[in-house]
Amino acid sequence: MSQGFIYGISAAITLVIQLAGFVVAYTLRTETFYDILGGLNYLTLAIYAAIAGAADEESLKWVDDPRKIITTILFGCSRGWLLVFLAWRAHERKGDSRFDEVLGKGGNPPQPLNFFVFWMVQAMWVYLISMPMLFVSSSDVRKPEFSAYDIVWAILFILGVLIEIVADIQKALWVKNGR
């Protein structure tokens, strides 16, 4: 499959997930699974790209391409962490106050269009953040060995994920202790 086709299907997957999330969330007047669907959207795109990127006859199969493997695993780990952290934070705080006004909580009238915008911004965010992983996974470059560049890239990515985890934990503790 061409990269453009994989990008297009990935955009469609993202829109379907986010639109379905909006419809259900607005119907139930809840933001409970906003972050969860964002995280699951990332992981769905990673799985789709790993499968679709290996479907082309000219491409290396996913299991034979260390770049695709490491990119998908690191992306999955970083987005999996985000999913777990945001779900924990929403549970800990008993919801997400960013949505109170648009959902009509506290006597405000509901604002379905503004709530829809939240979901579409999340769709754009998920898709754009996923683009580097989609690019690598859909690439037809045949280079089955790592280069020094690949090793440096992987180390920097791992370092970035570790910094994200430490920062998220530090901020959560800071907020819990009253800022």
N, C-alpha and C positions, 0 to 999 in steps of 0.2 A: 504494500500500500504506500502511496505517496505521503510525504510529510503533510501536505496541504489537506489531504483526506483525513488523516489522523487528527490534525488541528480542528478541522470542521466537526468531526464526530465528537471530539472532546468538548468543544463549545456546546454542541447539542446536549451531551450528557449533563454538562454543568447547568444549562438552562432548565432541563427537565427536573433535575434534583432541586434546584432553587425555586422554580415555579411551584412544584408540588409542595415543597416546604412552606412557601408563602401561603398557599391556599389552605392547607391544613392548619397552620399556625394562626392565620387570621380567623378562620372559622372557630377555632378553640380559644381565641384571644390569649395566646400564650407565646412567649419567646423561648420556651424551655429547650427546644431542640434546634434553635438557630445555630449555635456554635457546633453542636454535634453534627448537623448536616453539612456544615462547612468542612469539618474535619473528614467526614465520610466521603465528601465530594473529592477532596484531595486524594484519598486512598483509592477511590474508584478510578480516577484518572491514571494513577500510577499502575494499577493492575491492567486497565485497558491498554495503555501505551506499551506495557511490557508484552502483552499478547499480540497486539496489532503491529507493533514495530518489528516483530519477528516473522510476520506473515508473508513478507515480500521475499521472493526467490533470490533476489540479489543481496539481501541483507544477511548478516550473521544471525543465527538464532540467538534468542535472548541468553540462553545458558552458555553460549560460546563467546559472548561479548562482555569482557570484564567491565567496560565503561557503562554498558546498560545495566549490568547487575549492581554495581556500586552506586550508580546514580539513583536507581529505583529504591535500593535499600536505604540509602541516606535520606532521600526525599521522604520515603515512608516513615522512617524513624523521626525525622523532624516534624512532619505533619501529624504523625501519631502522637507525639508528645504534646503538640498544640491541642489536639482533640481532647486528650486526657486532662490537660491543665485547664482548658476553658470549661469543660464539663464539670470538673471539680469546683472551679471558681463560681460558676453559676449556681451549683448546688450549695456551696458554702454561704453564698450571699443571698440565697433564697430567690434567685431570679436575676434579671438584668435591668436595672433602672433606666437604661437608655431607651427602653421600649415603652415605658409607662405612659407617656403622653400619646404616642401614636396608637397604642392599643386601647385608649380610653379609660385607663385606670385613674383613680383619684378624682372622678367626676368630670374628666375631660371627655369631649366627644371623640370617638374613634377616628383615625386618619388612615384609611386603607391605602391611599396613594403613597403617603410617606412611609408606611410600613413596607409596601412593595419596593420602594427605593432602597431600603435597607437590604432587602434580599437580592436585588439586582446589583448593588454595589458589592455584596459578598460574592456573587457570581463572577463579576469582573475580577475581583481580587483573587479568587481561587484560580481562575483561568490564567491570569497574568503571572502569578507566582509559580504556576505549574509549567509555564512555557519552556524554561531551560530543560526540565526533565522530559517534556514531550519532544523537544528538539533532539536530545540525545537518544531517547528510546525509538524515535522514528527515523533516525539517520541510517543511510545505507552505506556508510563508510565501513570498509572491511579492514580492520586493524585489530587483530585479536590479542595484542600484547599491550601492556601499560607502558607509557613513556614517563620520563621524569615530570613532565607537565601534569600528567594524570595523577601521579602520586602527590604532588604539591596541591593540586586542586582538591583531592580527597581529604588530605590533612586539613586544609583550610575549611572545608565544608564541615568536617567533624568538629573542629574548633569552634566554628560558628554555632553549631547546634548545642555544644556544651555551654557556650556563653549564653545562649538563649535560655537554656534550662536554669542555669544559675541565676540569671537576671529575673526570670519569672518567679522563682522560689524566694529570692531576696525581696522582691516587690510585694509578694503575697504576705510574707512575714511582717514587712514594714506596715502594710495596710492593716493587718490583724492587730498590730501593736499600737494602733491609733495614729499612724502617720507621724 
